[in-house]
Amino acid sequence: MSDGILDGVRIVEWGEFVSGPWTSRLLADMGADVIKIEQPRLGDSARRAGPFPGDIPDPEKSGLFLYLNWNKRSMSLDLNRPESRAVFDKLVLTADVFIENHPPSYLRDLGISYESLQRINPELLMVSLSPFGQTGPHSDYAASELILFHAGGIGYETPIGEVTDRVHQQPLKGPGYQSYFMAGWVAALSTFVGLFHKQVNGVGQYIDISEQEAIASTQRPNVTRYSYAEEVYHREAAGGARFKPCKDGYFAGFGALGNDGMWQKLCAVMGNPEWTKNQSYDNQASRREKAGEIDPKIAEWMMDYTKAELFEMGQQGGLSCFPVNTVEDVYATEQYRYRGFFQEIEHPIAGSYAYPGIPFHFSSNQPSIRVRAPFLGEHTLEILGELGLSEQEIKALQSAEII
């Protein structure tokens, strides 16, 4: 165990893929002892998702799994088998928090509920993440990340600023697993609040996280706009090019559409060339109308500079601007290196790789990466020993393939 801010807190996670494991990993980084329950021989489905080194599938080499599950211990336990419940109940008795992200109907079929677990441990905090929450007409609906992205309303916003037909053009989905990660952040914050409530009042409670609602609560204010004025805010149409080419890629923030103050600063950064002195460019409305002639001139000037040079000039000139970084650019960024964001983790099977680290810094009890992600079932015997099971009982569980 570490001296993290959650040192002494035990979390049992029965999570799959992203949202549940991400929730518990955030808490593990802060010192919590996280016991991850995995299906024997199969494990968390993230183990099969990749990416894999050399594109060769291996359940111990999935980059997604390794990223989501460091600082945890893995225990193999088949909760689909009634014989596993005695072990599970012992785990629950020792836990402060139980986190899961299975379909609500699946847990009901297994007879696992907050009420049943509270009878074992009245102070238990249970956190459930599901696509649409535990209640309501959609509670048992299945959903992929694509479905959640659009069910939460954020998909309609994309591609922002590049829509040529705001009503009929097909929307897009953001890359990766943004809905799941957002839900995990919401769940981790809720768990912190629940732990504080438990410390003050001595009782646990049930936290129901809807992944759809997590997305709807964090998007741009089109939902509020509708509730205030019953106005459907259509997607932002294409105007002047937001992203312009430069010597080594693309850069954003230099264009005709900024306010008058930003325009004057941009002119100064460019050295106030003669063409910028056209009086018809003096106000934002006229520049918007003439963006088609202004932006190509800005882009021509930008082609003489790299992203780094434009960023430095823009920042020195007081402009809100940014380079469009590739992943390679991100890894090479001096700011990330200075703060030690990317951290090298050695794994005996997957090898040594740099991973995005912990994005918050405490003045004391700093969250940390203490141990690599576990092998499937790596700590099963260790945890069963902590629960007081005898060698004979453990062998019986092994023979029955429950662990």
Phi, psi and omega in degrees: 000158180255182173259033180293170184296338178253021176304131181096350177269128177254130179239129172258120180248124170245079189241156179232141170065259191240300195298312179294309177299324178295320178303309185288330178293323176301322180283326176296322179300334181267011172108354180294146174275106183257120174259117183261118177274129178230149177295128179306138176071332179261311181075183177302138181297339177297336178297337183258002186269334182076191005291154182244144174302131181067010180059030179252110184302136177201125184298343179260005184237006181294121179299323179296313181296315183298325180287322185278349193227018172291166181066020180237162170249138182258130177235123177276129181202125182271095182285355174283347181262127179304331182294343181279347190293328179297319178292316180300318180298322177296320177298312181300323181297331182267356190266151168268326185221140171240123182243131177213155178221047178264161176303138181307321182294329181295314178294321178300317180297330179274355181076022179258122179213166177298321180298317181291323180284329179293330177295331178279317184220093184300337182267004184294138171257121179248132181238120179244127173250131178212162185305316186235012180090172186275349183231168177098166185294341181257005190300330180260009178287144174275157180204142171264176178296325177299316180296316181296322181301322181269326178296330178278355174093352186280334181298327181296338182281347188255147357276119186298133176073005183232016184272125180268337175226098191294337182266319191253343182293138183294134175285169179239173173245140175297156183288161174072214186239051187299320180298317181293318180294319179298316178298323179295320176298316179298318180294320179296317177298317179297323178296319176303314180297318179297321179293322177296316179299319179296319179297322183282318189252349176075016179228151176271183175197174182255130180245119184254111182254120172267120180296325176299314181292328178299320178290313183298332183276352186239003180276181178294166195281034179290331177294314178296321178302320180289318182293330179281316191231007184051040180255124175276113184275108180289160182299152184289124184284161178292136175232230173293152183297121179286323185248118183245147179288151173223194188298326185230026178154226181230153182218148183231151175115347178254114180189180185281344193270357179291168178291175187297323179296317179295322179298317179296321178294319179296318178301318180295319179298322180281357180087020179048058179298159187303322184295336181287348184274004175300121185297336179288352177264006190285339180233156188299320182297316181288325177295324177299318179293329184255018182303327181297336177259335181281312186299320177300327179290321176296317181297322178298318177296320183296332184295348178274357187230156174275169177301316182296320180293317179296321180296316180296315180295317181296316180294319178297329180272003177080024181260143172276106186209165183199148173283147175272095188278136167281171177300322178299318177298318181300313181297331183268357185293130183300322182298317177297317181297318182300319182271001176066036186291313179278128185235135180280129178234127179269129177235130187297338179253312183285332183102190184257124180219155175270134181239151170301130187269218187262120190271025175216147184237123176262148178289337173214163182054045183299128173304148185209161172267106185269318183219152177297169174295146186279156167292158177301119178071017186302328187248016184302308183294322178300315183289319178298323176296320178296329180280354176091014179286143180280165178301322179294318179295322179294318179297324179295319178295321179293318181296324180276000180058036175275335176237000000 
